[in-house]
Amino acid sequence: MRSPLSRLSLLTKIMLSTSVAITVLFVITGEIVVRKITRAMSDSLQQEVHASLQAYTSLWKARAEMLSKISRLIGGMSDFRAVVGTRDQATIRDSAEELWSTISDSNAIFMVTDVNGRVIASLGGDASSLGPKLELVETAAARFPEQASGFFLQGGDPCELYQISVTPVYVQSVRRQDLELLGVLVAGFRADALVAQQLKQATGSEFLFQTPDAVVASTLNPHATEMVSHNLARARESGLISDGLTEYAWAKQALPDIAGKPVAEITILRSFDAAHRSISRLYANMVALWAVAICVGLGLTYLLARRIVEPVKQLDRAAAEVAHQNYAIQVDVSSEDEMGRLARTFNNMCASIRQGREDLIQQERLSTIGRLSASMVHDLRNPLAAIYGGAEMLVDTDLPPSHVKRLAGNIYRASRRIQELLQDLLNVSRGRTQSLEVCRLREVAAAACEALASTAEAQNVQIALEIPPDIELPLERSRMERAFANLIGNALEAMPEGGSVRITARVEDGAAVVDVADNGPGIAPEIRSQLFQPFVTAGKRNGMGLGLAMTRQTVADHGGDMWVESEPGRGARFTFRLPGAQVAQPQGLQV
């Protein structure tokens, strides 16, 4: 079954192939470009996230360094050490407050504790949640007299995260000649939503401070914070995470305490929305570019394909003319490329066919003349033999009058047979036909059987004529006699060792259907399809293959048709149909 694509024109197929090729090329190229750009944007965002993380690391280190410097500066003042040495809380508070307000801003916390971590004075930001005693001082004592810094997580609901610097305050002991710890300075910043917003404004990234159990501070809304926190717990080391609406590139870093153990972590997020918008614009641009490329590609393909298709159309039309035996057709040669060479070859082929056809016609004419001559010789041989034999007997012998009359009759019938053959041949060559007369079909067939009776008897062939005597129809009597004679004669030639020929007829739908069947060897399969063509013969000692062709032509001239049925080894049955038949009235029957 042919596909619908096979019905399309060549130009349509070329344009369709071009559009498909351009589309596939754009899809593959676009997919590669989009993947590359997406990867590049993702890598760029990751770099921005890491840059924000480095900026934050530098920031908190700078803040820790600032707190350390301020604490060392205050702790190194002799006046402040003297005040701390008095151990008077009011004096220490007043002196520390005066120094702190001069040196630092009010956003930071500043506390003075004793050696055990009990708070003597609390200045700066709100540090009430840290309580009256700071346990972190005992942890930092392991590093005294060096300063200690880190993050401190204050439990509770909600929990609070601080960046702390712990500075010991020493004085020279008079009695022992060594350093004596007078107190501890604790300075720091609280990591809250305000700090996170400041970091966001400074870097353009989202910040999330969280512990294993809770989120301390976030620049995201509560729902997004919850979704991101949940997804971070299952996220890999790289990739994107989502809050349900927005995708983020991310990086996180642990926040160590004074002892160096992680107590929390900071996560920095960079939105992928801008990248998605850029990719969407890229898709839109690629679709627009694809549409332009399709239009331009189809336009150019149409212009170029027409230069190819038009010569093909000319060749197609010319080939159709050749199929209708118009070998004089020529196509224009308008180029020197493959199509031009093909057109020139086609013209040369047509010229060769014309020349070959003329030569073949000439040869066929000569061959036809020879075959017709041979056929005429064959058909005239028997009547001439009868005339020659009868005339010889009349000349050489003295016969009684009855024998002379019989021989004269034979000579007359033979000469009449010759005259009819020549007239039929002339009529066929000129396209003429005789006038029709209403004949009894049995009488016409009986005349043919009588002419071949002696031959059938010599070959031991039984001829059974079983045509009803009341069937009559308009016929060219002499031509139909020869048609029967040709069929019976072919059967006799096929059965030289004996057999039977059965001739029957019936009337169907106003037409006479005649069967001439024999029980001979049948018709050779190789000639069955060409049996009614002139000069086709096989297995016959004599004849040129014109009998069946002329018989069928006779039937066709009477408005009928003829066909054959045969099986090898089981004989052959020739059937022909003649219109205009009728059954005569009983009173008109003659036996």
Number of C-alpha atoms within 10 A of each C-alpha: 3 6 7 7 9 9 9 12 10 16 16 13 14 17 19 15 14 17 19 13 13 18 17 12 13 18 15 12 13 17 13 12 14 17 13 12 16 17 12 13 18 19 14 14 20 21 16 21 26 19 14 24 23 12 15 18 14 12 13 15 15 12 17 21 14 16 26 23 14 20 24 17 12 20 22 15 13 11 12 18 18 13 20 27 16 12 14 11 16 12 15 21 19 14 16 24 18 12 16 20 12 9 13 15 11 13 13 19 23 26 24 26 24 21 17 15 22 18 21 21 21 21 21 19 17 15 18 8 11 16 11 15 14 17 13 19 24 12 16 23 19 11 15 15 14 11 17 24 24 23 24 24 19 14 11 8 7 9 16 18 22 20 25 26 28 29 30 27 28 19 18 12 11 9 6 8 8 11 13 13 17 20 25 27 29 26 27 27 24 21 18 17 17 13 16 20 19 13 19 18 11 12 19 16 23 22 29 23 24 21 18 9 8 14 19 20 22 24 22 18 8 10 11 17 18 15 14 21 20 14 15 17 9 9 13 10 10 10 14 20 23 18 17 10 7 13 19 23 24 26 20 18 14 15 21 17 22 22 15 11 12 16 18 22 18 21 20 26 30 25 20 20 13 11 18 15 11 15 17 13 12 16 15 12 12 18 16 12 13 20 14 12 17 19 13 12 17 20 13 13 19 18 11 11 17 15 12 15 17 13 20 16 13 15 20 12 14 22 19 13 15 16 10 9 12 14 20 13 16 20 16 12 16 12 12 11 10 10 19 16 14 16 24 19 13 18 21 13 13 20 16 13 17 16 13 12 13 12 12 13 12 12 12 12 12 12 12 14 12 12 18 16 13 14 19 17 13 14 17 18 13 14 20 17 13 18 20 14 14 18 16 11 15 15 9 8 8 10 13 8 9 9 13 16 12 12 20 16 13 18 21 15 15 20 17 13 18 19 13 15 18 14 12 18 15 12 13 14 9 9 9 11 14 12 9 12 12 13 16 23 24 19 16 21 23 18 16 21 22 13 14 16 16 12 16 25 12 11 16 16 21 16 20 14 16 14 20 15 16 17 22 21 20 18 26 18 20 16 20 19 21 23 24 20 23 19 20 24 20 16 26 25 19 23 22 15 12 17 19 18 23 17 23 17 21 18 19 13 10 14 18 23 20 20 21 21 23 28 19 23 16 19 23 16 12 9 13 14 10 13 21 22 16 16 19 17 22 16 9 11 9 11 20 20 19 19 25 22 18 19 23 19 18 22 20 15 14 19 12 18 17 20 13 17 13 20 13 12 12 13 21 22 23 17 18 20 23 23 20 18 24 19 16 14 9 8 6 7 11 7 4
